[in-house]
Structures are given as C-alpha cells and as structure tokens.
Amino acid sequence: MELLSSIHFPTLIYQSHHREWIDQTLDFCQPHFDLVKNQTPKKIFPVYQTGSVHLDPNFSYFTEYVLEQSAIILDDQGYDLSKHELYFEDCWAQEVMTYGHHFPHVHSNSQISGFYFLECPQEGIYPLFYDPRHGKNMINLPEKNINNITPATYECNYQPQPGMFMFFNSWLPHSFQLNASDQVCKFLHFNISAKRRYEK
C-alpha cells in the first residue's frame, strides 16, 4: 500500500518587490545613517545600525505597507486578529560593510519580521534561514544534497535584490552571511508585534 503524506507545521517565507521605493527610501535613511555615524566615532564591527526609522513620518508609505502585509500573512496563516492590533516593535536601517555579518537569532515578542533590501552588491550579504524544529535538529541525519530543498533541509538562503521585501514569522531563526564585497550593503529590518485590543 502506498504511503500517504500530509504537511503539518509549515515554515513560510514571503517575498514582494517594490523597486519604485528604493531611491526615496535611501534618501530618507541617509539622515539616520549620518546621525548614528556621528555618534559612533570608533568602529568595532563593520555595521552601522540606525535608530527607529519607523517613527519618521517620511516612512509612512513603508510602514503602512508592512503593517498591511503582516496582517494579511497572519490572517492567511489562520490567526484570529479580531481582538488584536499590529504595531511596529521596531524598524531600523543597516549599512553593512566588508566582513560585516549577523549571527543566527530570532526576535522575541514579535509576530512578523522582515527585510527591505536597498543596495545589494554581488558577493554582499544574504539572509540565511534555519530549521526551527529543535527536536529534529537534535537527531539530524546528513542531507543527500544540500542544494535541494527537502524535508531534511537544515538551512536555506536567498539572493537579495534591490527593492525586495521578505516577510517571515519572528520565531524563524535567521542570520546574514559575511559581506565578501568591497561595497556597502543597505537594507531595512523590521519587527511587527500584536497587542490585545480591550473594549469596554
């Protein structure tokens, strides 16, 4: 008898593209980069990270879109948002120079995380995502071919493009591979949280 399979507990990564926002977003980010660089006279790590750019009203087109898409994603995943509202936990811009990278991490107290890529040189940073199933990872067998995405896959990566958005659940471990380019990589990173809406 043939085995039947069902998919349970999926991990989803979403993409969209808005190249028309690249130039204005870079312009709006520049004062925030200037501020953090002026406040950081001595660099230790080759990464500049701004403060909370979502508080800047110039980014309203961006924040409205991210909140809208996050609500659509959570609704499609089956979550009941009727008594919750979404808000920005934080959003910052990053400028990653040669050898810059990020270690694997998750974002606590958030529901949706994501990136908006602005400058993506060849051999620059790219995001890596890791299997969040800790029970599986404790007893993993070797993969037959790490270039194929299968149920055995432990990690996967995406090649970012300018204007590309990525959305994913905040519990998904992710990192950024080393920037092997001599050019700067720039992107926005955001976290969206949900708060209970209490009604009298």
Residue pairs with C-beta under 8 A, 6 or more apart in sequence:
9 133
11 129
11 131
11 132
11 168
11 169
11 172
12 73
12 77
12 168
12 169
13 129
13 158
13 166
13 167
13 168
13 172
14 69
14 73
14 165
14 166
14 167
14 168
15 158
15 164
15 165
15 166
15 167
16 69
16 164
16 165
16 167
17 161
17 163
17 164
17 165
18 65
18 116
18 163
18 165
19 162
19 163
20 163
21 61
21 62
21 116
21 163
22 118
22 162
22 163
25 59
25 62
25 116
25 118
25 188
26 118
26 119
26 186
28 53
28 56
28 58
28 59
29 50
29 53
29 93
29 118
29 186
29 188
32 50
32 51
32 53
32 56
32 93
33 48
33 50
33 93
33 95
35 50
35 51
36 48
36 49
36 50
36 51
37 48
40 48
45 100
46 96
46 97
46 98
46 99
46 100
46 179
47 94
47 95
47 96
47 97
47 100
47 102
48 94
48 95
49 92
49 93
49 94
50 92
50 93
50 94
51 92
52 88
52 90
52 91
52 92
53 59
53 91
53 92
53 93
53 188
54 62
54 63
54 88
54 90
54 91
54 190
59 91
62 116
62 188
63 88
63 91
66 88
66 91
66 114
66 165
66 190
66 192
67 86
67 87
67 88
67 192
69 165
69 167
70 86
70 111
70 112
70 167
70 192
71 81
71 86
73 112
73 167
74 81
74 86
74 111
74 112
74 194
75 81
77 169
81 194
83 196
83 197
84 194
84 195
84 196
84 197
85 194
85 195
85 197
86 111
86 112
86 192
86 193
86 194
87 192
87 193
87 194
87 195
88 190
88 191
88 192
88 193
89 107
89 109
89 110
89 191
89 192
89 193
90 190
90 191
91 188
91 189
91 190
91 191
92 188
92 189
93 186
93 187
93 188
93 189
94 185
94 186
94 187
94 188
94 189
95 184
95 185
95 186
96 124
96 125
96 176
96 179
96 184
96 185
96 186
96 187
97 179
97 184
98 179
98 180
98 181
98 182
99 178
99 179
100 125
100 176
100 178
100 179
100 185
101 125
101 175
101 176
101 177
101 178
101 179
102 125
102 175
102 176
103 175
104 128
104 130
104 173
104 174
104 175
105 173
105 174
105 175
106 170
106 171
106 172
106 173
106 174
107 113
107 170
107 191
108 170
109 193
110 170
110 191
110 192
110 193
111 169
111 170
111 192
111 193
111 194
112 167
112 168
112 169
112 170
112 191
112 192
113 167
113 168
113 169
113 170
113 172
113 174
113 189
113 190
113 191
113 192
114 165
114 166
114 167
114 168
114 189
114 190
114 192
115 127
115 160
115 164
115 165
115 166
115 187
115 188
115 189
115 190
116 164
116 165
116 187
116 188
116 190
117 160
117 161
117 162
117 163
117 164
117 166
117 186
117 187
118 162
118 186
118 187
118 188
119 162
119 183
119 184
119 185
119 186
119 187
120 160
120 161
120 162
120 185
120 187
121 181
121 183
121 184
121 185
122 181
123 179
123 180
123 181
124 160
124 179
124 180
124 181
124 183
124 185
125 160
125 176
125 177
125 178
125 179
125 185
126 157
126 158
126 159
126 160
126 176
126 177
127 157
127 158
127 160
127 166
127 174
127 175
127 176
127 177
128 155
128 156
128 157
128 174
128 175
128 176
128 177
129 155
129 156
129 157
129 158
129 168
129 172
129 173
129 174
130 154
130 155
130 172
130 173
130 174
130 175
131 137
131 153
131 154
131 155
132 171
132 172
132 173
137 154
140 152
140 154
141 152
143 150
143 152
143 153
143 154
144 150
144 152
146 153
149 156
157 177
158 166
160 166
160 187
168 174
170 191
170 192
179 185
